[in-house]
Amino acid sequence: MRKLVLLLAAALALTACTAAPEVSSPAEAAPPAETAAIGEAATAFPVGTLQMAIPEVMDTGAASVEITFTGLETEPILKLDYAAGVQTKLCDIDLSRQIPVAIMQHGDTVEYFWDSEGGTVFAHTAIRPDGSVEEQTIPRKFYPNLYDEYAAYDIWGTACTRLDWQTGELTTASLPFVQLTRIVSDTPLPEGEGNEEMLDAVLQNSLREYDLYDPATNTIEKVFDEPYYPEDHNESKSYLGYCGDKLYFGVSCTDGASALSRKNTLVSYDRTAGTWQEECSADAKSGEYSGFWPFSLDGQLKLVVLWRGTDTLTLYSIDNGARYEVPYEEARSSGADATGNKNFPVALTEDGRILVTDGYVYRNGVAASRYALIDLGAYLAGSREYTAVEMWTE
């Protein structure tokens, strides 16, 4: 199967992709509504397996890295090795002068990106497997939201700033990345303040189009379109991930008054057949509301928490199409008297297990999640035969 880049508007939700092609054909100008714009020609640097980057945690399937926040000026960066079941400290960071931007990894090196108050300093700290730590400043604003084995990327729309891992060179380019969604309308969209009603009227008769970009061939494929506003205005749809040729979306139906979800439905779109399918749904019980929690491995969506009740999780397995009800304990409080916080999924591991919460560990008097590992099949069957993680403490 081709590996496709998917960018979900400004959220930049990307899947794994192949190396960027070396082509020089210019972009089409003013494409018609039924086609998607490719943008400028592909840039001749390699693109590997792209991963999302977030400020506080990073997961590879073999290990996770996180920053703990206990209110101190100096906090540790911790790494949890899934195979060993041990959490260790990589280094300390100075939060009195650093604001975390992202954590990522290439090879065995962990990279911690940060900026200063007011954005006057941009830098990254390389934490190498031999324990050495090297801080390097970045000459201009750089907020990476993606990374692969070659570089870190600050991507917004089709503009990309790239920091090369090997050379440290910072370059700017326009990449042929394409948004997954765009508005298709026969009428130009009104802009500016005071035009909200006119904009809403145009959107009532517009389409939301979903497109895929294949970097291997530098082509864009229209997947499907639908009315910009759903027939049921209390319904909303969010992209969760892909597996094989299927794209998965979470559909939430609210009660209208509180905007809280009362029913969550997982639906899929089969690109090969061009058909929609309802995979599974979960309804609220008295006083409940919930979002979706997707879990992926190697870029492929594997597990979705459809509903988070007061004491039960409703999960759906992409691999076997089965629905599961798994007990868990909600987190209650966060201080010295914190309780609960057990059996909620955190990450999937590459050896077929799942990382879950298992109560709390205390650092500097502040409660932080304790973790445990368990076989995924056993977890879905309701087992709590955990292997406890050896958590780091001072």
N, C-alpha and C positions, 0 to 999 in steps of 0.2 A: 504494500500500500504506500502511496505517496505520503510524505510527511508535510503537513500544511501549517503555515503560519496563520494564527488567528489573533487579531487585535480587537478587543471589545471596546470600541470608542476610546475614551481617555484612560480606561482601566488597564489597557495593554495586557490582556490575558493571552499569552503565547504558548503554543505547544512546541515540541521538539521540531527542528527543521534541518534540512540538508545544507551543504555548502552553497554560498551564493554564487550564481553563474557570472562569468565574465562576459558581459554583453555591452553593446554601446548604442543600441537602438533608442531613440528618444521617445518620450512619453507621447501618447495621443493627446491632442488639445481638445478641450471642451467635449468630453465623451457624451453620447446620448444617455438618457435616463436609464435605459435598460442595460447599460454596461458599467463596469467599474474602472476607475482610473488606475493605471499602473504606477504613475509617477515617473521619476527619473530612472535611468538605467541602473542596474545592479552594480554595487561597488565591489571591486576586486579584492576583497579580503574574506577570509573564511568565516563562516557562521556555523557554529556547532549546535549542541543541544541547549537551547535557550531555556533558562529558568527564571521565574519571577523572583525578585529581591524585595524583602521587607525589612523594617528596621530592627526587629527584636529577635527573630528566630530564623533558622535555615535548616532544611532537611534534605538529605541526599538518598534516603533509603537504607544507607549503611550507618548513618549517624545523624545527630541533630546538634546544632549549636544555638545557644540562646544567651541573651543578656538578662540578668536578674535585676530587678529594681526594688531595693529595700529602703530607699530614701537617703542613702549615703552618697557622698561626693565620689567615692571610689567604689566601683562595682566590678564583679568578675564576669568574664565571658566563659561559659561552661560548655563542654562538649560531652555528649552522651553517645558512647559506642554501643550500638545495638548488639553486636555479636558478643562483646564482653559483658554487657549489662552494667557498665560502670560509667559514672559521670565524673569528669575531672575538670579542673580549672586550667584554661589556656593562658590567661593573663588578666591583669586588672586594667580598667579604663577609668579615665578621669572625667566624670560627668560635670565637674565644675567648669570645664572649658569645652566640653564636647557634647554635641547633640547627635545621637545615633541616626544614621541615614539608611544603612543597609548592612546585612551580613551575607557573605557569599563564599564560595569555595572553588578553587581550581587545582586539580591534582590533590595534594595533601596540604596545601596552603589555604588557611582561612583568611579572608579579607574583611576588615571592619571599616566601613566608610562613615565619616562624620563631618559635621560642619560646626562652626562656632556661633554663639549668640549674635544675631544680626547678619549672619552669612558673610563674615569678613575673612574666614579661613575655611578652605575645603581640603580634606586630607583623607588618606586611608592608611590603616595599620595592617601590615602583613604579619601573620602569625604562622611561622613555619613549623614543620613536624619535629625539628630538633629543639624546639622551645625558644628559638630566637624571635625577636619582635622588632620590626622596622617600620617607623612612621615616615610617610612620604606626603608632602604637600602637593596639591593640585593647583595649577596656575589660574584656573577660573572656575566659575560655578559648575558643579557636577553633582547631580542627584541620580545615581544609577538605579534603574528599576528592572533591569534584566542583566543576565550574565551567562557566559558559556565558558568552555575550556580555553578560549582564546582571549577574551576581553570582558570588560564591564561596559554597559551601554546605558546612556541617558537618552531615552527615546520619547519623543512627543510628536504624534502624527507621523510625518515622514521625515522629520529632522532627527538626526542621530549624532550624539557625541560619544566617541569610543575611546576607552582607555585600554591600551594593549598590555596584557600581563607580562610579556617578555621584555618589551622595550620601554614601557612606561609612557609611550608617546600618546598624546591626546589629540585626536583628529575629529573633524566635523564633516559629515557627509549627508546627502539625501538618499535614503534607502527606499526601495520599491516595496515598502510595507503598506498594507492597506487595512483600513478599518473593517472590522467584521460587520458593522452595521452602518447604514447611511440612510438619509431621508430621500425619497424619490417623489418629486412633485412636479406637476405641470405649471405651477405658479411659483415665482420666486418667493422665498421665505422673508417676511418682513423682519427688519432688524431695529434695534434701539428701543428705548423706553417709550411707553405709551402705545406700543403696537401689540401688546399681549393678546388682546381679543382677536385682532386680525390674524396673528400668528396661529392662535388656537383654531380659528376657522379654516386656515389653509391645511393645518395638520389633520383636521378631521377628514380631509379628502386626499391624504398622502399615504404613501407606503413606507414601511421600514424594510429595507433590503439587507440580506445577509450574504456576504461574499467571503470567499477563501482565496488566499494567495499561495501559490506554489513556487518557492524560490528556485527549485531545480529547473523549472522551465520558464520562469519569469512571466507567468500567466495568472490571470484572475478568473475565478469561476463563480458565477452567481449561483447561490445555493437555493434560496427561496425568498419570497417577500410576503408581507402580510399587512393588513391595515395598521397604520401608526398607532391608533387607539383601538384596543380590543373592543369587541362588541359588549362585553361585560366590563364596565369601567372600574369595577372593584377587583379586577384581575391584573396581575403583573407577571412578567416573564423575565428570567435571568439565565444567562449562559453559565453552565457548571463545568463543562469539559467535554472531551471526546474519547471514544474508544472504538478502534477500527474505523469503519465508515459511518459511524453514528455520532451525531452531535446531541448532547443532553442539555435540557433546560429544566429549570425549576419554575413551576407556575404556582403562584400564591393567590388565594382568593380571600379578600379581607371582608370585614363586616360593614365597611363603608364609614361608619361613625368614628371608630378608633384607629382605622387603618392597620389594625393588627390581623395577621393571617389566621384564618379559621380553617383553612384546608390547604394542604400542600400536595401538589401532584408532580411527579417526575415524568416528563415526556421526552421522546427521542425523535430525531429526524434522520432517516436513512438516506444518505446521499446517493447510493446506488439505485434504490428503488424509487426515490422521490416521495416517500410516504412518511406520515407521522404515526406514532404509536404511543399510547399511554402505558407506561411501565408499572407505575404503582402510585397510590395516593394514601394520605393519612389525614384524618379529621381531628379537630380539636375536641378535647373533653372540657368539662366545665372549668372556666377560668384560664385555659391554656392558650398560648400562642407561640409560634416557633418559626425560625428561618431554616435554611438548608445548610448542611455542612458537607461539602464534597471532599473526597480523599483520592488522590491520584498516586500512581507509581510509574516511574519512567515516562511521565507525560500522559499516561493513559488513565482515564477515570475508572476507578475500581469499586468504590463504596460511597454511598450517600446516606447521611442522616436526614431522613425525611421529616421527622418530628421529634422534638425534645419535650416530653411530657414532664410531669412532676417527679416521677420515679421510673419511667420507662422510655427508652429510645426506640424509635421505629427506623430500621435501617433497610437499605436495598442493595443487594449485591449485583453489580453489573455483569460479573462473570457467569453466574448461574441463574440470574433473573428471579431470585428468591427474596422474600420479605422476612425480616427477623424482628422480634421484640426482645430487647435486651435490657435488663434492669440496670439502673445506675443511681447514684446518690448525688443530688445537687450540692454545689458549694454553698455553705452557709457562713456568713461573716468572713473576715479576712485577717482578723487579729489573732491574739493568743488563744481565743476560744473558738477558732474556726473548726468546722466539722464538715462531714460529707466530702464532696469532690472525689468520688470514686467511680471507676469503670467508664469514664467518658473517653472516646477515642481521640488520640492526638496525631498519630502518623502511622502509615503502613511501612513495614520494613521489607527489604529485598529478599529476606529468607522466609517469608510467609507468615510473619507474626504481625502483631499490632501493638503499638505503644498506647497505654491507657493511664489515666490518672488513678492514684492510689492514696488519697488523703493528702497530708501535708508534711513538709519538712520546714523547720524554722531557721531562718538566717537573720541574725541581728534582731531577733524578736518579731520578724515579719514572716507570715506564712507564705510559702511557695509550694507549687504542686509537686507532690512526690509521684514518681512514675513506676510502672511495672510493665512487663512484656508477657504476652500470651499468644499462643497459636491462633491465627485468625478464625479458623473453623471452630475451634473450641470456644472462642469468645462469642461468636454468633450463635452457638448452641446454648449459651447461658453460663458457661463455666467461668469460675474465678480462680482457676489453678494458675496463679501468676508466678512468674519469676521476678522477684523484686529487683529493682535497679538499685545499685549502690550509689546513693546520692552524695554529692560533694557538700560538705559543710566546713566552716572554719574550724 
